[in-house]
Amino acid sequence: MRHLIASNMMTLDGFLEGANRELDWHLVDEDFLGYAREMLRSVDTILFGRVTYEMMAAYWPTAPREEIQEKMNGLPKIVFSRTVPLPAWANTTVIHSDAAPEVARLKKQPGRDMVVLGSGALASALLQAGLVDEYRVILNPIILGSGRPMFRGFDSRLPLKLAGVRPFRSGVVMLSYQPQ
């Protein structure tokens, strides 16, 4: 059975992005790029919500060529959206229905792990549905004061256990959690 990883950058005060969707606070250093390369080598499918998909589709096709760019463009991508009519990015499938049943089906198929990148609402919905096997919070050493919270839509507690800690030289810490 395939595993689903959700990987998100987060501020110390729990935000996925700033109040105006700004991401200029992301600390991207060689340690982070090393993590990104390792993670992309371990998966065969990337899952997105609409907003993150549109941002990624605008950047990666023309980004400087290197391993991360090749993986982002080459790996199969699935975007869950009721409003994206046709995929504008190579190797993309658009699913216009609820994500949870489709992800549950995909997890039963043979293959490597899958990852949700960004896409806070999608990651939260899949976590709440019990479909996320590992949640990687990439904690950036900054407090924004306002923004879009990382986790939304939870109406009950979800106990997690710490599965790993990976500090980066920049002060960023990747925390890995699994549902209990």
C-alpha atoms as one frame of an Amber mdcrd trajectory, in Angstrom:
protein
   0.000   0.000   0.000   1.299   3.434  -0.922   1.877   6.043   1.753   0.732
   9.637   1.598   3.052  12.368   2.852   1.900  15.945   3.387   4.781  18.437
   3.346   4.265  22.096   4.211   6.267  25.139   5.231   4.904  26.783   8.375
   5.690  29.815  10.520   6.264  29.546  14.248   2.796  31.026  14.799   1.158
  28.350  12.632   0.652  30.027   9.262   0.992  28.417   5.842   1.107  31.778
   4.089   0.809  35.448   4.907  -2.456  37.392   4.985  -2.000  38.306   1.296
  -0.791  34.812   0.340   2.843  35.919   0.543   5.506  33.239   0.791   8.538
  35.514   0.916   9.356  34.228   4.397  10.331  30.737   3.152  13.970  30.002
   3.967  15.261  27.929   1.075  18.883  26.913   1.594  20.973  23.952   0.461
  19.682  21.846   3.386  16.094  22.477   2.295  16.947  21.763  -1.352  18.588
  18.500  -0.251  15.391  17.555   1.589  13.306  18.467  -1.473  15.461  16.306
  -3.759  15.267  13.314  -1.393  11.518  13.676  -0.978  10.883  13.962  -4.739
  13.040  10.877  -5.394  10.856   8.868  -2.991   7.467   9.673  -4.588   5.773
   8.963  -7.891   2.776  11.312  -7.603   2.290  14.903  -6.406  -1.115  16.105
  -5.190  -2.237  19.732  -5.221  -5.193  21.939  -4.455  -6.052  24.582  -7.043
  -4.219  27.586  -5.581  -0.915  25.790  -5.037  -1.235  24.060  -8.396  -1.651
  27.370 -10.224   1.350  28.861  -8.438   3.540  25.804  -9.150   2.362  25.522
 -12.770   3.356  29.144 -13.330   6.872  28.587 -11.971   8.250  25.092 -12.608
   7.954  24.716 -16.396  10.416  27.592 -16.920  12.491  27.244 -13.721  16.238
  26.681 -14.018  16.965  23.095 -15.047  18.146  20.865 -12.253  16.896  17.763
 -10.465  14.031  19.420  -8.560  12.736  21.134 -11.711  12.936  17.872 -13.664
  11.025  15.993 -10.952   8.382  18.705 -10.559   7.747  18.732 -14.305   8.168
  15.003 -14.922   6.248  13.400 -12.070   2.513  12.774 -12.446   0.499  15.487
 -10.741  -3.113  15.407  -9.606  -4.939  18.640  -8.866  -8.206  18.540  -6.940
 -10.354  21.435  -8.095 -13.876  22.133  -9.175 -12.728  25.183 -11.173  -9.549
  24.193 -13.081 -10.979  23.190 -16.484  -7.925  21.695 -18.228  -4.431  21.129
 -16.917  -1.900  23.688 -18.106   1.102  21.774 -16.771   2.520  18.582 -18.284
   1.656  15.269 -16.621  -1.315  16.754 -14.749  -4.723  15.218 -14.180  -7.598
  17.313 -12.827 -10.074  15.640 -10.478 -13.341  17.568 -10.093 -14.718  15.487
  -7.213 -13.878  15.124  -3.528 -10.256  14.254  -2.881 -10.671  11.721  -0.071
 -12.274   8.869  -2.067  -9.824   9.329  -4.940  -6.789   9.423  -2.648  -8.034
   6.347  -0.793  -8.252   4.570  -4.173  -4.780   5.742  -5.207  -3.257   4.534
  -1.934  -4.421   0.994  -2.724  -2.684   0.983  -6.108   0.885  -0.245  -6.497
   3.545   2.429  -6.637   5.746   4.662  -4.600   4.695   7.201  -2.009   2.585
  10.239  -2.910   3.042  13.768  -1.555   0.802  16.774  -1.024   2.891  19.926
  -1.442   1.516  23.099   0.094  -2.226  22.927  -0.525  -3.186  23.526   3.102
  -6.908  22.905   2.696  -6.300  19.658   0.789  -3.674  18.474   3.267  -5.973
  19.286   6.208  -8.932  17.463   4.625  -6.848  14.374   3.890  -5.324  14.422
   7.370  -8.769  14.673   8.938  -9.999  11.818   6.702  -7.228   9.604   8.076
  -5.409   9.323   4.749  -2.111  11.037   5.626   0.559   8.603   6.783   3.187
  11.234   7.555   2.883  14.982   8.037   6.094  16.963   7.517   5.975  20.448
   8.957   8.923  22.540   7.767   9.014  25.086  10.576  10.527  28.436   9.582
  11.932  30.664  12.350   9.553  33.575  11.803   6.359  34.932  13.335   4.030
  36.594  10.815   1.293  37.728  13.194  -1.426  37.007  10.649  -2.067  34.814
   7.657  -3.750  31.610   6.615  -3.485  28.934   9.303  -1.840  25.643   8.445
  -4.655  23.482   9.759  -8.289  24.266   9.014 -11.590  22.499   9.367 -10.736
  20.285  12.320 -13.613  19.645  14.691 -11.851  17.131  16.922  -8.420  16.307
  18.244  -6.001  14.309  16.170  -3.205  12.802  18.260   0.123  12.529  16.447
   3.464  10.989  17.330   6.830  12.481  16.498   8.544  10.384  13.814  11.581
  12.543  13.113  13.362  15.862  13.468  15.736  17.320  10.896  17.347  20.692
  11.628  18.681  22.840   8.781  21.588  25.275   9.160  19.228  28.200   8.414
  17.298  27.558  11.632  14.474  25.768   9.806  13.449  22.477  11.404  11.587
  19.711   9.576   9.295  17.908  11.992   7.780  14.620  10.899   4.598  13.343
  12.558   2.460  10.247  12.084  -1.105   9.681  13.268  -1.308   7.575  16.427
